[in-house]
Amino acid sequence: MTSAFVPVNTPLLDGNEAEYLAECIRTGWISSEGPFIKRFEESMASAAGRRHGISVTNGSVALDLAVHALGLEPGDEVIIPTFTIISCAAAIVRAGLVPVAVDCDPATWNMTIEGVEAAVTSRTRAIMLVHIYGLPVDLAPIIELARNRGFKIIEDAAEMHGQTYRGAPCGSFGDVSTFSFYPNKHVTTGEGGMILTDDDALADRLASLRNLCFQPQQRFIHEELGWNARMTNLQAALGVAQVERLPRTVEIKRRIGRLYDSHLENVEGIRRPVPRTNYADNIYWVYGIVLNDDVPFDAKEAMRRLAEKGIGTRPFFWCMHEQPVLRRMGFMLNERHPIAERIARRGFYLPSGLALTEDEIARSAQALKEILA
Ligand SMILES: *Cc1c(COP(=O)(O)O)cnc(C)c1O
């Protein structure tokens, strides 16, 4: 039995990744003009049943462009979960919009229809749906509300490659839906992101925003400021190979979840991920743990003790309404979201990468048991 450190994430790149990368080098196609870009965009779009995929440099920029492209007015409000990554709030703030945060469900850690309903004001124009850690948001009631009120939907599916909601793929629900290809995501390109949409005009606009808003007729005359957010053919080559193996990836993730569950079944003091709801089976993007209130230490201390035992962990997200940078800008002052505040302090995740061995899972679970004993 090895006693090496168990890293929180290690990707698996043992499909066609090397072959496709070698093809890029052999043919000299390394820039964003290369043929893997189209292939990757089409494979991502078709996996989610969408018309268009627009590849970009990362999932955060995907959100920036997605929010920007909707053309909302300065001061318009966008509802977001408070329990999410900063990229969500940053995209809204940078577009001159106002993020309005909502609390999450204590079992699934996702935003809820009750939270969204309570956050709607006369200035609400859009809802950013962010699926957290392994289970999708319970979408149907929120989408219905958005449709009735004419709100746009931005769906952040960064953690949901291969996941479905009532049988339909995550990434198929937003006016714009985004993905990340960071190495801990189910599809990785090292760094990378994608925006999916069915709207032809929006797709053109996103492609233009990604490419500095160069104009087809007079390239260096600009009507609008864009970004250089172009992905390289090298990244897309990895992405094509990663999408090919996505079903297997999802199987491995679910197996990791089941193994942790079996090791931790009778362990007291923790809340484990919900294995399934009536709309989805957990895909275990990460295997999250929340310490019960009777455990006399918090997540930070638990992670320190696990690191001493050679187990890599990551803390849960820190709430948007508690972010110093956003508060200094005057956003979300005086908000309290007790469920998210609690899990941010008592939650963390165990090693969850695709290359994790059964032995590493057993050792991680054993270490957790020991620190709780
Ligand atoms: C990873 C992630 C992002 C950001 O993606 P990057 O590619 O790291 O910029 C955005 N939203 C969610 C929910 C994520 O998990």
The ligand as a MOL file (V3000), in Angstrom:
LIG
                    3D

  0  0  0     0  0            999 V3000
M  V30 BEGIN CTAB
M  V30 COUNTS 15 15 0 0 0
M  V30 BEGIN ATOM
M  V30 1 C -14.9260 25.9590 -13.0660 0
M  V30 2 C -16.1190 26.8210 -13.0260 0
M  V30 3 C -16.1730 28.0490 -13.7070 0
M  V30 4 C -14.9650 28.7340 -14.2740 0
M  V30 5 O -14.3190 28.0800 -15.2600 0
M  V30 6 P -12.7730 28.4080 -15.5830 0
M  V30 7 O -12.5540 27.6450 -16.8460 0
M  V30 8 O -11.9600 27.9020 -14.4430 0
M  V30 9 O -12.6530 29.8790 -15.7650 0
M  V30 10 C -17.3790 28.7310 -13.7470 0
M  V30 11 N -18.4570 28.2520 -13.1260 0
M  V30 12 C -18.4420 27.1050 -12.4330 0
M  V30 13 C -19.6900 26.6420 -11.7750 0
M  V30 14 C -17.2640 26.3570 -12.3400 0
M  V30 15 O -17.2450 25.2220 -11.6350 0
M  V30 END ATOM
M  V30 BEGIN BOND
M  V30 1 1 1 2
M  V30 2 1 2 3
M  V30 3 2 2 14
M  V30 4 1 3 4
M  V30 5 2 3 10
M  V30 6 1 4 5
M  V30 7 1 5 6
M  V30 8 2 6 7
M  V30 9 1 6 8
M  V30 10 1 6 9
M  V30 11 1 10 11
M  V30 12 2 11 12
M  V30 13 1 12 13
M  V30 14 1 12 14
M  V30 15 1 14 15
M  V30 END BOND
M  V30 END CTAB
M  END
